[in-house]
Amino acid sequence: MLMAKFRVSWSALRLTVRLLVTKGNAQHMPAERLPLPRYIPRINEPLEERRARLLYQSRKRGMKENGILLSTFFAKYGGKMTEEELSEYDRLINEPSDDWAIYNWAVKTDGLEVPDEYQGDVMRLLQKHAANIGREKRYTQPELPHGE
């Protein structure tokens, strides 16, 4: 019974999205393949503003697994990252259109290779963090630092 309601709701949602899409320029594009906006790096962003933005973006991922993984990672290492490492991290969390891909790269899901453009010191550090060798308890996101 519940699955039947879910199927109807999902079908209605997909139909609604298709109807909305056909009103615009993407008339012949299926709703499942709508292009996402391309990531545009921010130029000349002040370092502390960049750290604050990345902290926020690490917490608000759309899926709890990445929210916890990335927010604990950035809380631990973000303050120590160089500008180059912050740029690498920025690209890593903002360019891929699939948050599950980021998660699977971090936890080293079998058979899923990290694309060359995301391999680097930050990815290696994220994978080490995801392995959680010290068995830290990471059930929730860390508290936000309070403003001064």
N, CA, C and O atoms as a GROMACS GRO file, in nm:
protein
  592
    1MET      N    1   0.082  -0.119   0.000
    1MET     CA    2   0.000   0.000   0.000
    1MET      C    3   0.087   0.126   0.000
    1MET      O    4   0.067   0.217  -0.080
    2LEU      N    5   0.184   0.129   0.091
    2LEU     CA    6   0.273   0.244   0.098
    2LEU      C    7   0.353   0.260  -0.031
    2LEU      O    8   0.369   0.371  -0.081
    3MET      N    9   0.404   0.149  -0.086
    3MET     CA   10   0.481   0.156  -0.210
    3MET      C   11   0.395   0.208  -0.325
    3MET      O   12   0.444   0.283  -0.409
    4ALA      N   13   0.268   0.169  -0.328
    4ALA     CA   14   0.180   0.216  -0.434
    4ALA      C   15   0.164   0.368  -0.424
    4ALA      O   16   0.164   0.437  -0.527
    5LYS      N   17   0.149   0.421  -0.302
    5LYS     CA   18   0.138   0.566  -0.284
    5LYS      C   19   0.267   0.635  -0.326
    5LYS      O   20   0.264   0.741  -0.389
    6PHE      N   21   0.380   0.575  -0.291
    6PHE     CA   22   0.509   0.632  -0.328
    6PHE      C   23   0.523   0.637  -0.480
    6PHE      O   24   0.568   0.738  -0.534
    7ARG      N   25   0.486   0.530  -0.547
    7ARG     CA   26   0.498   0.527  -0.694
    7ARG      C   27   0.412   0.635  -0.757
    7ARG      O   28   0.455   0.703  -0.850
    8VAL      N   29   0.291   0.651  -0.706
    8VAL     CA   30   0.202   0.754  -0.760
    8VAL      C   31   0.262   0.892  -0.736
    8VAL      O   32   0.263   0.976  -0.826
    9SER      N   33   0.311   0.916  -0.616
    9SER     CA   34   0.369   1.045  -0.584
    9SER      C   35   0.492   1.073  -0.670
    9SER      O   36   0.508   1.184  -0.721
   10TRP      N   37   0.579   0.974  -0.686
   10TRP     CA   38   0.699   0.989  -0.767
   10TRP      C   39   0.662   1.016  -0.912
   10TRP      O   40   0.721   1.102  -0.977
   11SER      N   41   0.565   0.943  -0.963
   11SER     CA   42   0.521   0.964  -1.101
   11SER      C   43   0.464   1.103  -1.119
   11SER      O   44   0.489   1.169  -1.220
   12ALA      N   45   0.387   1.149  -1.020
   12ALA     CA   46   0.330   1.283  -1.028
   12ALA      C   47   0.440   1.389  -1.025
   12ALA      O   48   0.433   1.488  -1.098
   13LEU      N   49   0.540   1.368  -0.943
   13LEU     CA   50   0.651   1.462  -0.936
   13LEU      C   51   0.727   1.468  -1.068
   13LEU      O   52   0.757   1.577  -1.118
   14ARG      N   53   0.758   1.353  -1.125
   14ARG     CA   54   0.830   1.350  -1.252
   14ARG      C   55   0.749   1.417  -1.362
   14ARG      O   56   0.804   1.489  -1.445
   15LEU      N   57   0.616   1.392  -1.364
   15LEU     CA   58   0.531   1.455  -1.464
   15LEU      C   59   0.530   1.606  -1.446
   15LEU      O   60   0.538   1.680  -1.544
   16THR      N   61   0.522   1.652  -1.321
   16THR     CA   62   0.524   1.795  -1.293
   16THR      C   63   0.654   1.857  -1.342
   16THR      O   64   0.652   1.963  -1.405
   17VAL      N   65   0.766   1.793  -1.314
   17VAL     CA   66   0.896   1.844  -1.358
   17VAL      C   67   0.900   1.849  -1.510
   17VAL      O   68   0.947   1.947  -1.568
   18ARG      N   69   0.852   1.744  -1.576
   18ARG     CA   70   0.852   1.744  -1.723
   18ARG      C   71   0.767   1.857  -1.778
   18ARG      O   72   0.805   1.922  -1.875
   19LEU      N   73   0.650   1.880  -1.717
   19LEU     CA   74   0.563   1.988  -1.764
   19LEU      C   75   0.630   2.123  -1.746
   19LEU      O   76   0.622   2.209  -1.834
   20LEU      N   77   0.695   2.143  -1.633
   20LEU     CA   78   0.765   2.269  -1.611
   20LEU      C   79   0.880   2.287  -1.709
   20LEU      O   80   0.904   2.398  -1.756
   21VAL      N   81   0.949   2.180  -1.739
   21VAL     CA   82   1.063   2.186  -1.830
   21VAL      C   83   1.017   2.220  -1.971
   21VAL      O   84   1.084   2.296  -2.040
   22THR      N   85   0.906   2.165  -2.014
   22THR     CA   86   0.862   2.188  -2.152
   22THR      C   87   0.819   2.332  -2.174
   22THR      O   88   0.806   2.376  -2.288
   23LYS      N   89   0.796   2.407  -2.067
   23LYS     CA   90   0.760   2.548  -2.082
   23LYS      C   91   0.882   2.634  -2.116
   23LYS      O   92   0.869   2.745  -2.167
   24GLY      N   93   1.003   2.581  -2.088
   24GLY     CA   94   1.125   2.656  -2.113
   24GLY      C   95   1.194   2.610  -2.240
   24GLY      O   96   1.129   2.560  -2.332
   25ASN      N   97   1.325   2.627  -2.245
   25ASN     CA   98   1.404   2.593  -2.363
   25ASN      C   99   1.434   2.446  -2.375
   25ASN      O  100   1.465   2.399  -2.484
   26ALA      N  101   1.427   2.371  -2.266
   26ALA     CA  102   1.468   2.230  -2.266
   26ALA      C  103   1.351   2.139  -2.300
   26ALA      O  104   1.327   2.041  -2.231
   27GLN      N  105   1.277   2.170  -2.406
   27GLN     CA  106   1.153   2.099  -2.439
   27GLN      C  107   1.173   1.951  -2.466
   27GLN      O  108   1.087   1.871  -2.429
   28HIS      N  109   1.281   1.912  -2.527
   28HIS     CA  110   1.299   1.772  -2.567
   28HIS      C  111   1.393   1.696  -2.475
   28HIS      O  112   1.430   1.582  -2.504
   29MET      N  113   1.432   1.756  -2.364
   29MET     CA  114   1.524   1.692  -2.273
   29MET      C  115   1.447   1.625  -2.160
   29MET      O  116   1.368   1.690  -2.092
   30PRO      N  117   1.468   1.495  -2.139
   30PRO     CA  118   1.399   1.428  -2.027
   30PRO      C  119   1.436   1.493  -1.894
   30PRO      O  120   1.549   1.541  -1.876
   31ALA      N  121   1.342   1.494  -1.802
   31ALA     CA  122   1.362   1.559  -1.672
   31ALA      C  123   1.482   1.501  -1.598
   31ALA      O  124   1.550   1.573  -1.524
   32GLU      N  125   1.510   1.372  -1.615
   32GLU     CA  126   1.621   1.308  -1.544
   32GLU      C  127   1.757   1.359  -1.591
   32GLU      O  128   1.857   1.338  -1.523
   33ARG      N  129   1.763   1.424  -1.704
   33ARG     CA  130   1.892   1.465  -1.761
   33ARG      C  131   1.907   1.616  -1.772
   33ARG      O  132   1.980   1.666  -1.858
   34LEU      N  133   1.839   1.688  -1.686
   34LEU     CA  134   1.855   1.833  -1.690
   34LEU      C  135   1.997   1.870  -1.653
   34LEU      O  136   2.051   1.817  -1.555
   35PRO      N  137   2.060   1.958  -1.728
   35PRO     CA  138   2.198   1.995  -1.696
   35PRO      C  139   2.202   2.081  -1.570
   35PRO      O  140   2.116   2.166  -1.548
   36LEU      N  141   2.304   2.057  -1.488
   36LEU     CA  142   2.326   2.140  -1.370
   36LEU      C  143   2.411   2.259  -1.410
   36LEU      O  144   2.489   2.251  -1.505
   37PRO      N  145   2.396   2.369  -1.338
   37PRO     CA  146   2.482   2.484  -1.369
   37PRO      C  147   2.628   2.447  -1.348
   37PRO      O  148   2.662   2.373  -1.256
   38ARG      N  149   2.713   2.499  -1.434
   38ARG     CA  150   2.856   2.473  -1.424
   38ARG      C  151   2.913   2.551  -1.307
   38ARG      O  152   2.876   2.666  -1.284
   39TYR      N  153   3.004   2.488  -1.233
   39TYR     CA  154   3.068   2.553  -1.119
   39TYR      C  155   3.163   2.660  -1.170
   39TYR      O  156   3.244   2.635  -1.260
   40ILE      N  157   3.153   2.778  -1.112
   40ILE     CA  158   3.242   2.888  -1.149
   40ILE      C  159   3.322   2.927  -1.024
   40ILE      O  160   3.264   2.976  -0.927
   41PRO      N  161   3.454   2.905  -1.027
   41PRO     CA  162   3.536   2.939  -0.910
   41PRO      C  163   3.527   3.088  -0.878
   41PRO      O  164   3.514   3.171  -0.968
   42ARG      N  165   3.534   3.120  -0.752
   42ARG     CA  166   3.531   3.260  -0.708
   42ARG      C  167   3.672   3.316  -0.710
   42ARG      O  168   3.764   3.260  -0.649
   43ILE      N  169   3.688   3.424  -0.779
   43ILE     CA  170   3.818   3.488  -0.793
   43ILE      C  171   3.831   3.598  -0.688
   43ILE      O  172   3.735   3.671  -0.661
   44ASN      N  173   3.949   3.610  -0.628
   44ASN     CA  174   3.980   3.714  -0.529
   44ASN      C  175   3.888   3.711  -0.407
   44ASN      O  176   3.861   3.816  -0.348
   45GLU      N  177   3.842   3.594  -0.368
   45GLU     CA  178   3.760   3.582  -0.248
   45GLU      C  179   3.854   3.588  -0.127
   45GLU      O  180   3.953   3.514  -0.122
   46PRO      N  181   3.825   3.674  -0.030
   46PRO     CA  182   3.912   3.680   0.089
   46PRO      C  183   3.920   3.543   0.157
   46PRO      O  184   3.823   3.468   0.159
   47LEU      N  185   4.037   3.512   0.210
   47LEU     CA  186   4.065   3.379   0.265
   47LEU      C  187   3.967   3.339   0.375
   47LEU      O  188   3.916   3.227   0.374
   48GLU      N  189   3.940   3.427   0.470
   48GLU     CA  190   3.850   3.392   0.580
   48GLU      C  191   3.706   3.376   0.530
   48GLU      O  192   3.632   3.293   0.581
   49GLU      N  193   3.668   3.455   0.431
   49GLU     CA  194   3.534   3.441   0.370
   49GLU      C  195   3.523   3.306   0.299
   49GLU      O  196   3.420   3.240   0.304
   50ARG      N  197   3.630   3.268   0.233
   50ARG     CA  198   3.634   3.139   0.163
   50ARG      C  199   3.622   3.023   0.262
   50ARG      O  200   3.546   2.929   0.240
   51ARG      N  201   3.697   3.031   0.372
   51ARG     CA  202   3.688   2.927   0.475
   51ARG      C  203   3.546   2.918   0.530
   51ARG      O  204   3.494   2.807   0.548
   52ALA      N  205   3.483   3.030   0.556
   52ALA     CA  206   3.346   3.032   0.610
   52ALA      C  207   3.249   2.970   0.509
   52ALA      O  208   3.160   2.894   0.547
   53ARG      N  209   3.265   3.004   0.381
   53ARG     CA  210   3.177   2.948   0.277
   53ARG      C  211   3.196   2.798   0.267
   53ARG      O  212   3.098   2.723   0.259
   54LEU      N  213   3.320   2.753   0.266
   54LEU     CA  214   3.346   2.610   0.254
   54LEU      C  215   3.297   2.533   0.378
   54LEU      O  216   3.251   2.419   0.366
   55LEU      N  217   3.307   2.595   0.494
   55LEU     CA  218   3.252   2.533   0.615
   55LEU      C  219   3.101   2.514   0.598
   55LEU      O  220   3.048   2.407   0.626
   56TYR      N  221   3.034   2.618   0.552
   56TYR     CA  222   2.889   2.609   0.531
   56TYR      C  223   2.856   2.502   0.426
   56TYR      O  224   2.769   2.418   0.447
   57GLN      N  225   2.927   2.506   0.313
   57GLN     CA  226   2.899   2.411   0.205
   57GLN      C  227   2.933   2.268   0.246
   57GLN      O  228   2.873   2.173   0.195
   58SER      N  229   3.028   2.251   0.337
   58SER     CA  230   3.060   2.117   0.386
   58SER      C  231   2.946   2.061   0.470
   58SER      O  232   2.927   1.940   0.476
   59ARG      N  233   2.872   2.147   0.534
   59ARG     CA  234   2.763   2.105   0.622
   59ARG      C  235   2.632   2.083   0.546
   59ARG      O  236   2.552   1.999   0.588
   60LYS      N  237   2.610   2.154   0.441
   60LYS     CA  238   2.482   2.152   0.370
   60LYS      C  239   2.495   2.081   0.236
   60LYS      O  240   2.499   2.145   0.130
   61ARG      N  241   2.500   1.950   0.240
   61ARG     CA  242   2.528   1.873   0.120
   61ARG      C  243   2.404   1.814   0.054
   61ARG      O  244   2.409   1.779  -0.064
   62GLY      N  245   2.294   1.803   0.125
   62GLY     CA  246   2.177   1.740   0.066
   62GLY      C  247   2.167   1.592   0.102
   62GLY      O  248   2.063   1.530   0.079
   63MET      N  249   2.271   1.537   0.158
   63MET     CA  250   2.266   1.400   0.210
   63MET      C  251   2.347   1.397   0.338
   63MET      O  252   2.459   1.449   0.345
   64LYS      N  253   2.290   1.335   0.439
   64LYS     CA  254   2.349   1.339   0.573
   64LYS      C  255   2.489   1.279   0.578
   64LYS      O  256   2.576   1.329   0.650
   65GLU      N  257   2.512   1.172   0.503
   65GLU     CA  258   2.643   1.106   0.505
   65GLU      C  259   2.754   1.204   0.468
   65GLU      O  260   2.855   1.212   0.537
   66ASN      N  261   2.734   1.278   0.361
   66ASN     CA  262   2.836   1.375   0.320
   66ASN      C  263   2.841   1.494   0.415
   66ASN      O  264   2.948   1.548   0.442
   67GLY      N  265   2.725   1.534   0.467
   67GLY     CA  266   2.724   1.644   0.563
   67GLY      C  267   2.812   1.613   0.683
   67GLY      O  268   2.890   1.698   0.726
   68ILE      N  269   2.799   1.492   0.736
   68ILE     CA  270   2.880   1.454   0.852
   68ILE      C  271   3.026   1.435   0.813
   68ILE      O  272   3.116   1.486   0.880
   69LEU      N  273   3.050   1.362   0.705
   69LEU     CA  274   3.187   1.336   0.662
   69LEU      C  275   3.262   1.465   0.630
   69LEU      O  276   3.372   1.487   0.680
   70LEU      N  277   3.203   1.550   0.547
   70LEU     CA  278   3.273   1.670   0.504
   70LEU      C  279   3.281   1.776   0.613
   70LEU      O  280   3.381   1.848   0.622
   71SER      N  281   3.177   1.788   0.697
   71SER     CA  282   3.182   1.890   0.802
   71SER      C  283   3.285   1.853   0.910
   71SER      O  284   3.355   1.941   0.960
   72THR      N  285   3.295   1.724   0.944
   72THR     CA  286   3.398   1.685   1.041
   72THR      C  287   3.537   1.700   0.982
   72THR      O  288   3.632   1.738   1.051
   73PHE      N  289   3.549   1.669   0.853
   73PHE     CA  290   3.678   1.685   0.784
   73PHE      C  291   3.720   1.831   0.783
   73PHE      O  292   3.833   1.864   0.819
   74PHE      N  293   3.628   1.918   0.741
   74PHE     CA  294   3.666   2.059   0.729
   74PHE      C  295   3.687   2.124   0.865
   74PHE      O  296   3.772   2.212   0.879
   75ALA      N  297   3.611   2.082   0.965
   75ALA     CA  298   3.633   2.135   1.100
   75ALA      C  299   3.772   2.098   1.150
   75ALA      O  300   3.836   2.176   1.220
   76LYS      N  301   3.818   1.980   1.114
   76LYS     CA  302   3.948   1.932   1.160
   76LYS      C  303   4.065   1.992   1.081
   76LYS      O  304   4.168   2.027   1.139
   77TYR      N  305   4.050   2.003   0.950
   77TYR     CA  306   4.162   2.041   0.864
   77TYR      C  307   4.148   2.176   0.793
   77TYR      O  308   4.248   2.231   0.746
   78GLY      N  309   4.028   2.229   0.784
   78GLY     CA  310   4.004   2.351   0.705
   78GLY      C  311   4.084   2.471   0.749
   78GLY      O  312   4.130   2.549   0.666
   79GLY      N  313   4.102   2.486   0.879
   79GLY     CA  314   4.177   2.600   0.930
   79GLY      C  315   4.325   2.594   0.900
   79GLY      O  316   4.394   2.696   0.906
   80LYS      N  317   4.376   2.475   0.867
   80LYS     CA  318   4.519   2.456   0.839
   80LYS      C  319   4.550   2.452   0.690
   80LYS      O  320   4.667   2.451   0.651
   81MET      N  321   4.448   2.449   0.606
   81MET     CA  322   4.470   2.434   0.462
   81MET      C  323   4.529   2.559   0.401
   81MET      O  324   4.496   2.672   0.439
   82THR      N  325   4.617   2.537   0.305
   82THR     CA  326   4.674   2.648   0.228
   82THR      C  327   4.571   2.694   0.126
   82THR      O  328   4.468   2.630   0.108
   83GLU      N  329   4.598   2.806   0.061
   83GLU     CA  330   4.506   2.855  -0.043
   83GLU      C  331   4.489   2.752  -0.154
   83GLU      O  332   4.379   2.732  -0.204
   84GLU      N  333   4.599   2.687  -0.192
   84GLU     CA  334   4.593   2.586  -0.298
   84GLU      C  335   4.506   2.467  -0.254
   84GLU      O  336   4.426   2.416  -0.332
   85GLU      N  337   4.522   2.424  -0.129
   85GLU     CA  338   4.442   2.313  -0.079
   85GLU      C  339   4.294   2.352  -0.067
   85GLU      O  340   4.206   2.271  -0.093
   86LEU      N  341   4.268   2.478  -0.028
   86LEU     CA  342   4.129   2.524  -0.022
   86LEU      C  343   4.067   2.524  -0.161
   86LEU      O  344   3.950   2.490  -0.177
   87SER      N  345   4.144   2.562  -0.262
   87SER     CA  346   4.094   2.559  -0.401
   87SER      C  347   4.064   2.417  -0.444
   87SER      O  348   3.963   2.391  -0.509
   88GLU      N  349   4.153   2.325  -0.409
   88GLU     CA  350   4.132   2.184  -0.442
   88GLU      C  351   4.006   2.130  -0.375
   88GLU      O  352   3.926   2.061  -0.437
   89TYR      N  353   3.988   2.164  -0.247
   89TYR     CA  354   3.870   2.120  -0.172
   89TYR      C  355   3.743   2.184  -0.230
   89TYR      O  356   3.640   2.118  -0.243
   90ASP      N  357   3.751   2.311  -0.265
   90ASP     CA  358   3.639   2.384  -0.325
   90ASP      C  359   3.592   2.314  -0.453
   90ASP      O  360   3.473   2.291  -0.473
   91ARG      N  361   3.688   2.280  -0.540
   91ARG     CA  362   3.654   2.209  -0.664
   91ARG      C  363   3.594   2.072  -0.633
   91ARG      O  364   3.497   2.031  -0.696
   92LEU      N  365   3.652   2.003  -0.536
   92LEU     CA  366   3.607   1.868  -0.502
   92LEU      C  367   3.461   1.868  -0.457
   92LEU      O  368   3.385   1.780  -0.497
   93ILE      N  369   3.422   1.962  -0.375
   93ILE     CA  370   3.284   1.957  -0.325
   93ILE      C  371   3.185   2.031  -0.413
   93ILE      O  372   3.064   2.015  -0.395
   94ASN      N  373   3.233   2.112  -0.508
   94ASN     CA  374   3.140   2.191  -0.589
   94ASN      C  375   3.131   2.152  -0.736
   94ASN      O  376   3.029   2.180  -0.800
   95GLU      N  377   3.231   2.087  -0.792
   95GLU     CA  378   3.225   2.051  -0.934
   95GLU      C  379   3.142   1.925  -0.961
   95GLU      O  380   3.056   1.929  -1.049
   96PRO      N  381   3.165   1.815  -0.891
   96PRO     CA  382   3.088   1.694  -0.924
   96PRO      C  383   2.939   1.717  -0.901
   96PRO      O  384   2.899   1.780  -0.802
   97SER      N  385   2.858   1.665  -0.991
   97SER     CA  386   2.713   1.683  -0.979
   97SER      C  387   2.649   1.574  -0.894
   97SER      O  388   2.528   1.578  -0.869
   98ASP      N  389   2.727   1.478  -0.849
   98ASP     CA  390   2.672   1.365  -0.775
   98ASP      C  391   2.739   1.355  -0.639
   98ASP      O  392   2.856   1.317  -0.630
   99ASP      N  393   2.665   1.389  -0.534
   99ASP     CA  394   2.722   1.380  -0.399
   99ASP      C  395   2.759   1.238  -0.361
   99ASP      O  396   2.851   1.218  -0.282
  100TRP      N  397   2.688   1.139  -0.416
  100TRP     CA  398   2.724   1.000  -0.386
  100TRP      C  399   2.861   0.967  -0.441
  100TRP      O  400   2.934   0.887  -0.382
  101ALA      N  401   2.898   1.027  -0.552
  101ALA     CA  402   3.032   1.004  -0.608
  101ALA      C  403   3.138   1.055  -0.510
  101ALA      O  404   3.237   0.986  -0.484
  102ILE      N  405   3.118   1.174  -0.455
  102ILE     CA  406   3.213   1.229  -0.359
  102ILE      C  407   3.226   1.135  -0.239
  102ILE      O  408   3.337   1.104  -0.195
  103TYR      N  409   3.113   1.091  -0.189
  103TYR     CA  410   3.114   1.000  -0.074
  103TYR      C  411   3.186   0.870  -0.108
  103TYR      O  412   3.271   0.824  -0.031
  104ASN      N  413   3.154   0.811  -0.221
  104ASN     CA  414   3.216   0.684  -0.260
  104ASN      C  415   3.365   0.697  -0.286
  104ASN      O  416   3.441   0.604  -0.257
  105TRP      N  417   3.410   0.810  -0.339
  105TRP     CA  418   3.553   0.832  -0.357
  105TRP      C  419   3.621   0.840  -0.220
  105TRP      O  420   3.729   0.785  -0.200
  106ALA      N  421   3.556   0.909  -0.126
  106ALA     CA  422   3.615   0.929   0.006
  106ALA      C  423   3.627   0.798   0.082
  106ALA      O  424   3.728   0.774   0.150
  107VAL      N  425   3.526   0.713   0.073
  107VAL     CA  426   3.529   0.587   0.149
  107VAL      C  427   3.590   0.473   0.067
  107VAL      O  428   3.593   0.358   0.111
  108LYS      N  429   3.638   0.507  -0.051
  108LYS     CA  430   3.706   0.411  -0.140
  108LYS      C  431   3.618   0.289  -0.172
  108LYS      O  432   3.658   0.175  -0.152
  109THR      N  433   3.498   0.316  -0.222
  109THR     CA  434   3.409   0.209  -0.264
  109THR      C  435   3.478   0.127  -0.372
  109THR      O  436   3.535   0.183  -0.466
  110ASP      N  437   3.474  -0.006  -0.358
  110ASP     CA  438   3.540  -0.095  -0.453
  110ASP      C  439   3.499  -0.066  -0.597
  110ASP      O  440   3.381  -0.049  -0.628
  111GLY      N  441   3.597  -0.061  -0.683
  111GLY     CA  442   3.573  -0.046  -0.825
  111GLY      C  443   3.544   0.096  -0.871
  111GLY      O  444   3.525   0.119  -0.990
  112LEU      N  445   3.542   0.191  -0.780
  112LEU     CA  446   3.513   0.330  -0.818
  112LEU      C  447   3.641   0.413  -0.802
  112LEU      O  448   3.684   0.442  -0.691
  113GLU      N  449   3.698   0.450  -0.914
  113GLU     CA  450   3.822   0.527  -0.915
  113GLU      C  451   3.794   0.676  -0.902
  113GLU      O  452   3.696   0.727  -0.957
  114VAL      N  453   3.879   0.745  -0.830
  114VAL     CA  454   3.869   0.890  -0.820
  114VAL      C  455   3.921   0.948  -0.952
  114VAL      O  456   4.032   0.915  -0.993
  115PRO      N  457   3.843   1.033  -1.019
  115PRO     CA  458   3.892   1.093  -1.144
  115PRO      C  459   4.020   1.172  -1.120
  115PRO      O  460   4.042   1.227  -1.012
  116ASP      N  461   4.105   1.177  -1.221
  116ASP     CA  462   4.235   1.244  -1.209
  116ASP      C  463   4.224   1.386  -1.156
  116ASP      O  464   4.308   1.429  -1.076
  117GLU      N  465   4.121   1.461  -1.198
  117GLU     CA  466   4.111   1.602  -1.158
  117GLU      C  467   4.082   1.621  -1.009
  117GLU      O  468   4.096   1.732  -0.957
  118TYR      N  469   4.042   1.514  -0.941
  118TYR     CA  470   4.014   1.524  -0.797
  118TYR      C  471   4.115   1.449  -0.712
  118TYR      O  472   4.104   1.448  -0.589
  119GLN      N  473   4.213   1.385  -0.775
  119GLN     CA  474   4.318   1.318  -0.698
  119GLN      C  475   4.419   1.424  -0.653
  119GLN      O  476   4.457   1.512  -0.730
  120GLY      N  477   4.461   1.412  -0.531
  120GLY     CA  478   4.557   1.508  -0.479
  120GLY      C  479   4.567   1.495  -0.328
  120GLY      O  480   4.511   1.403  -0.268
  121ASP      N  481   4.639   1.589  -0.267
  121ASP     CA  482   4.660   1.585  -0.123
  121ASP      C  483   4.529   1.591  -0.044
  121ASP      O  484   4.514   1.521   0.055
  122VAL      N  485   4.436   1.675  -0.089
  122VAL     CA  486   4.310   1.690  -0.016
  122VAL      C  487   4.229   1.562  -0.022
  122VAL      O  488   4.171   1.520   0.078
  123MET      N  489   4.224   1.498  -0.139
  123MET     CA  490   4.149   1.372  -0.150
  123MET      C  491   4.213   1.264  -0.064
  123MET      O  492   4.143   1.189   0.003
  124ARG      N  493   4.344   1.256  -0.064
  124ARG     CA  494   4.412   1.156   0.021
  124ARG      C  495   4.383   1.182   0.169
  124ARG      O  496   4.361   1.088   0.246
  125LEU      N  497   4.384   1.307   0.208
  125LEU     CA  498   4.353   1.341   0.347
  125LEU      C  499   4.207   1.311   0.379
  125LEU      O  500   4.176   1.261   0.488
  126LEU      N  501   4.116   1.339   0.286
  126LEU     CA  502   3.975   1.307   0.306
  126LEU      C  503   3.954   1.156   0.318
  126LEU      O  504   3.876   1.111   0.400
  127GLN      N  505   4.024   1.079   0.235
  127GLN     CA  506   4.012   0.933   0.243
  127GLN      C  507   4.066   0.880   0.376
  127GLN      O  508   4.010   0.787   0.434
  128LYS      N  509   4.174   0.940   0.424
  128LYS     CA  510   4.228   0.900   0.553
  128LYS      C  511   4.129   0.935   0.664
  128LYS      O  512   4.108   0.856   0.757
  129HIS      N  513   4.068   1.052   0.654
  129HIS     CA  514   3.967   1.094   0.751
  129HIS      C  515   3.847   0.999   0.748
  129HIS      O  516   3.794   0.961   0.853
  130ALA      N  517   3.804   0.962   0.628
  130ALA     CA  518   3.688   0.872   0.613
  130ALA      C  519   3.718   0.733   0.670
  130ALA      O  520   3.627   0.667   0.721
  131ALA      N  521   3.843   0.690   0.662
  131ALA     CA  522   3.879   0.558   0.717
  131ALA      C  523   3.864   0.555   0.868
  131ALA      O  524   3.843   0.449   0.926
  132ASN      N  525   3.874   0.671   0.932
  132ASN     CA  526   3.852   0.686   1.077
  132ASN      C  527   3.930   0.582   1.158
  132ASN      O  528   3.874   0.508   1.238
  133ILE      N  529   4.058   0.580   1.135
  133ILE     CA  530   4.146   0.484   1.201
  133ILE      C  531   4.140   0.497   1.353
  133ILE      O  532   4.149   0.397   1.424
  134GLY      N  533   4.124   0.621   1.404
  134GLY     CA  534   4.115   0.643   1.548
  134GLY      C  535   3.978   0.613   1.607
  134GLY      O  536   3.958   0.628   1.727
  135ARG      N  537   3.885   0.572   1.523
  135ARG     CA  538   3.748   0.537   1.566
  135ARG      C  539   3.680   0.651   1.643
  135ARG      O  540   3.618   0.629   1.747
  136GLU      N  541   3.692   0.773   1.590
  136GLU     CA  542   3.624   0.887   1.649
  136GLU      C  543   3.473   0.869   1.630
  136GLU      O  544   3.429   0.812   1.531
  137LYS      N  545   3.395   0.918   1.725
  137LYS     CA  546   3.249   0.914   1.712
  137LYS      C  547   3.207   1.033   1.628
  137LYS      O  548   3.227   1.148   1.666
  138ARG      N  549   3.148   1.003   1.513
  138ARG     CA  550   3.104   1.107   1.420
  138ARG      C  551   2.958   1.083   1.385
  138ARG      O  552   2.926   1.045   1.272
  139TYR      N  553   2.872   1.106   1.480
  139TYR     CA  554   2.730   1.084   1.458
  139TYR      C  555   2.657   1.210   1.414
  139TYR      O  556   2.550   1.205   1.353
  140THR      N  557   2.717   1.323   1.446
  140THR     CA  558   2.656   1.451   1.412
  140THR      C  559   2.764   1.544   1.361
  140THR      O  560   2.884   1.518   1.372
  141GLN      N  561   2.719   1.654   1.304
  141GLN     CA  562   2.814   1.755   1.258
  141GLN      C  563   2.870   1.830   1.379
  141GLN      O  564   2.800   1.846   1.480
  142PRO      N  565   2.993   1.876   1.370
  142PRO     CA  566   3.050   1.951   1.482
  142PRO      C  567   2.979   2.086   1.500
  142PRO      O  568   2.919   2.139   1.407
  143GLU      N  569   2.988   2.138   1.620
  143GLU     CA  570   2.929   2.270   1.648
  143GLU      C  571   2.998   2.376   1.561
  143GLU      O  572   3.117   2.366   1.532
  144LEU      N  573   2.922   2.475   1.522
  144LEU     CA  574   2.980   2.588   1.449
  144LEU      C  575   3.056   2.678   1.545
  144LEU      O  576   3.015   2.695   1.660
  145PRO      N  577   3.166   2.735   1.498
  145PRO     CA  578   3.237   2.830   1.586
  145PRO      C  579   3.149   2.953   1.606
  145PRO      O  580   3.081   2.998   1.514
  146HIS      N  581   3.152   3.007   1.725
  146HIS     CA  582   3.072   3.126   1.755
  146HIS      C  583   3.146   3.251   1.710
  146HIS      O  584   3.269   3.260   1.723
  147GLY      N  585   3.072   3.346   1.657
  147GLY     CA  586   3.133   3.471   1.611
  147GLY      C  587   3.192   3.549   1.727
  147GLY      O  588   3.146   3.538   1.841
  148GLU      N  589   3.291   3.626   1.697
  148GLU     CA  590   3.356   3.705   1.804
  148GLU      C  591   3.304   3.844   1.805
  148GLU      O  592   3.347   3.925   1.887
   0.00000   0.00000   0.00000
